[in-house]
Amino acid sequence: MLLEVPQPYDFVLSTVRFRDFGSDRATVWHEGGLHRVAAGEEIRIQAAPGGVRVEPWSDAAAAEAGRLLGLPFDLDAFTSFAARDAILDGLVQHLSGFRPTLNPQPFEALVVAITAQQISLRAAAAIRSNLVERFGVRHEHAWAFPTRERLARARPSELIVLGFSGRKTEYVLELAQSDLDLDGLAALSDDEVIEAITAVRGLGRWTADWYLARHLARPSAWPAGDLGVRKAVSTFYAGARLLSIEEVRTMGERFAPFQNLSAQFLLAGARMAG
């Protein structure tokens, strides 16, 4: 069945990260479509007139696909906002049809953030792929991401052999074993989410900012501490002089109330538009 996506929408452009940075087996690009596991069943998402086709269809499949494809983002309002900024407006025009993706699942989103700390996204995906194959459930093309309960029972040596550093092994296991209420985070304010996440050892402000941005789709999320964001902002607004974290954090006020989408388009622009 068809899942409608506000137009214009370019499915291939919007999902480029799943090809550029490699697959972690939980989200797999295969023969022109994306494969994920939703509620224990593998689904395929592929381009179709007016949106995407999701097969097999179910409420769980539609919810998973909708969040993955960034349907919570209000791109119409952002486009109107961006028209007032020559740089953002140019990126929106150049990247016509681009809609940032999200990580649909809270525990997965935090593990993704941990694995991506201080290494390349491609290296992080490779390590995560080992984790998914070892602790997840295999379907035809995609794997179900390991559950929190399964990882909570893992031994440190089982993660280290997969490529995790000693510190990241501790962080993943402590997250899995923590009392952090993942389902309750969506009901909290941005500041409360940051406070709750950073209370867990190994989860800092960088992780909390990306959780707000790429899982909860919060409009004002602004990952100023991310090197990629710093470089993108510096490239487009500072003549390539690398701005400090504090300079980028302060500059976030320029993009209010659309800091999240501004960051996503600046990153995409730096990577794809040149």
C-alpha positions in Angstrom: 0.0 0.0 0.0 1.0 3.6 -0.5 2.3 5.7 2.3 1.9 9.3 1.3 4.8 11.7 1.7 4.4 15.5 1.2 5.8 16.5 -2.2 8.2 17.2 -3.6 9.9 14.1 -2.3 13.0 12.3 -3.7 13.3 8.9 -2.1 16.8 8.1 -3.5 18.2 11.5 -2.5 16.6 11.4 1.0 18.0 7.9 1.8 21.5 8.5 0.5 23.0 8.1 4.0 22.1 4.4 3.9 24.3 3.9 0.9 27.1 6.4 1.5 27.9 5.3 5.0 27.3 1.5 4.6 24.7 -0.7 6.1 24.5 -1.8 9.7 22.1 -4.7 8.7 19.2 -3.1 10.6 18.4 -0.7 7.7 19.4 -2.2 4.4 19.4 -0.8 0.9 18.5 -3.6 -1.5 17.7 -3.3 -5.2 16.3 0.2 -5.0 14.4 -0.1 -1.7 15.0 0.0 2.1 14.4 -3.0 4.2 13.7 -2.9 8.0 12.1 -5.2 10.6 8.9 -3.8 12.1 7.1 -5.7 14.9 9.0 -8.9 14.0 8.3 -8.7 10.2 10.6 -7.5 7.5 9.2 -4.7 5.4 10.3 -3.2 2.1 10.0 0.6 1.4 10.4 1.8 -2.2 9.6 4.9 -4.2 6.1 5.3 -5.6 4.1 8.2 -7.1 3.0 10.4 -4.2 5.2 8.7 -1.6 6.5 5.2 -1.0 5.1 1.7 -1.2 5.4 -0.3 2.0 5.1 -4.1 1.8 3.8 -6.0 3.6 1.5 -3.3 5.0 0.4 -3.1 8.6 0.0 -0.3 11.2 3.4 -1.1 12.6 5.0 -1.1 9.2 3.5 2.3 8.3 4.6 3.8 11.6 8.2 2.4 11.2 8.4 3.7 7.6 6.9 7.0 8.4 9.3 7.8 11.2 12.3 6.4 9.2 11.5 8.7 6.3 11.1 11.8 8.5 7.4 12.4 8.2 7.3 14.3 11.6 9.3 17.1 10.0 7.3 20.1 8.8 9.3 20.9 5.6 6.7 23.3 4.2 7.2 25.6 7.2 10.9 25.2 7.1 11.0 26.0 3.4 9.2 29.3 4.0 11.6 30.1 6.9 14.7 29.2 4.8 13.6 31.6 2.0 14.7 34.5 4.3 18.3 33.2 4.4 20.1 33.1 1.1 22.3 30.2 2.0 19.6 28.0 3.4 17.3 28.9 0.5 20.0 27.9 -2.0 20.4 24.6 -0.2 16.7 23.9 -0.2 16.5 24.6 -3.9 19.5 22.6 -4.7 18.3 19.6 -2.6 14.7 19.7 -3.8 12.9 16.7 -2.6 15.3 16.0 0.2 13.7 14.9 3.5 16.0 14.0 6.4 15.6 10.5 7.8 15.1 9.5 11.5 16.0 6.5 13.6 12.5 5.1 14.5 13.5 3.2 17.7 14.8 4.8 20.9 17.2 2.2 22.1 18.7 1.7 18.6 19.1 5.5 18.3 21.2 5.7 21.4 23.3 2.7 20.5 23.9 4.3 17.1 25.0 7.5 18.8 27.4 5.6 21.0 29.0 3.7 18.2 29.5 6.9 16.2 31.4 8.7 18.9 34.7 10.0 17.6 35.0 7.7 14.6 33.7 7.9 11.0 30.1 7.0 10.2 31.3 4.2 7.9 33.5 2.6 10.6 30.6 3.0 13.1 28.2 1.2 10.7 30.7 -1.7 10.3 31.0 -2.2 14.0 27.2 -1.9 14.5 26.7 -4.5 11.7 28.8 -6.9 13.7 26.6 -6.2 16.8 23.4 -6.6 14.8 24.5 -9.9 13.3 25.7 -11.3 16.7 22.7 -10.2 18.8 19.9 -9.4 16.4 17.4 -11.6 14.6 18.0 -12.4 10.9 15.2 -12.0 8.4 15.6 -12.2 4.6 17.6 -9.0 3.9 17.5 -7.1 7.2 18.0 -8.0 10.8 16.0 -6.9 13.8 18.1 -4.6 15.9 19.2 -6.3 19.2 16.8 -5.7 22.0 17.7 -3.9 25.2 17.1 -7.1 27.2 19.4 -9.2 25.0 22.3 -6.7 25.2 21.8 -6.3 29.0 22.8 -10.0 29.3 25.9 -9.7 27.1 29.4 -10.0 28.4 31.9 -7.3 27.7 34.2 -9.7 25.8 31.3 -10.4 23.4 31.2 -6.7 22.3 35.0 -6.1 22.3 35.5 -8.9 19.8 33.0 -7.2 17.5 35.2 -4.0 17.3 33.9 -2.0 20.3 36.4 -0.2 22.4 36.5 -1.0 26.1 34.8 2.3 26.9 32.0 2.0 24.3 31.4 -1.6 25.5 30.8 -0.2 29.0 28.6 2.5 27.7 26.4 0.2 25.6 26.0 -2.3 28.4 25.3 0.3 31.1 22.7 1.9 28.8 21.0 -1.5 28.3 21.1 -2.2 32.1 20.1 1.3 33.2 16.7 2.4 34.4 16.4 5.1 31.7 12.8 5.2 30.7 13.1 5.3 26.9 9.4 5.2 26.2 8.9 8.2 28.6 11.5 10.5 27.0 9.2 11.6 24.2 6.9 13.3 26.8 9.7 15.4 28.3 10.9 18.8 27.3 14.2 19.1 25.4 16.1 20.1 28.5 14.6 17.2 30.5 15.6 14.8 27.7 19.1 16.1 27.8 19.2 15.8 31.6 17.8 12.2 31.6 20.2 11.0 28.9 23.3 12.6 30.2 22.7 11.0 33.6 23.7 7.7 32.1 27.4 7.1 32.0 28.9 7.5 28.6 26.0 9.5 27.2 26.9 13.1 26.9 25.5 16.3 25.4 26.5 15.2 21.8 24.5 12.0 22.2 21.5 13.8 23.7 21.5 16.4 21.0 21.5 13.8 18.2 18.7 11.8 20.0 16.6 15.0 20.0 17.4 15.6 16.4 17.3 12.2 14.8 14.9 10.3 16.9 12.5 12.7 18.5 12.7 15.2 15.5 12.6 18.1 17.9 12.6 21.4 15.9 15.1 23.3 18.1 17.7 20.4 18.4 21.0 21.8 17.5 24.0 19.4 17.7 26.6 22.2 18.0 29.2 19.8 19.4 29.2 17.6 16.3 32.3 18.1 14.2 30.3 17.6 11.0 27.8 20.3 12.0 30.7 22.6 13.0 32.4 22.1 9.6 29.1 22.6 7.7 28.3 25.8 9.5 31.8 27.0 9.2 31.9 26.3 5.4 28.7 28.1 4.7 28.8 31.0 7.2 32.4 31.6 8.2 34.4 31.3 5.1 35.6 27.8 6.1 37.2 29.1 9.3 36.4 26.3 11.8 34.1 27.8 14.4 34.3 26.7 18.1 31.5 24.7 19.7 30.4 27.7 21.6 30.4 29.9 18.4 28.2 27.3 16.7 26.0 26.9 19.7 25.4 30.7 19.8 24.8 30.7 16.1 21.9 28.3 16.5 19.8 31.3 17.5 20.0 32.4 13.8 18.1 29.3 12.8 15.4 29.3 15.5 12.8 27.8 15.5 14.2 25.4 12.8 17.6 24.5 14.2 17.2 20.8 13.5 16.2 21.0 9.9 18.8 23.8 9.3 21.5 21.4 10.7 20.3 18.6 8.5 20.3 20.6 5.3 23.7 22.2 6.1 25.1 18.7 6.6 23.5 17.4 3.4 24.6 20.4 1.5 28.2 20.1 2.7 28.2 16.4 1.7 26.2 16.5 -1.5 25.8 20.0 -2.9 29.4 21.1 -2.5 
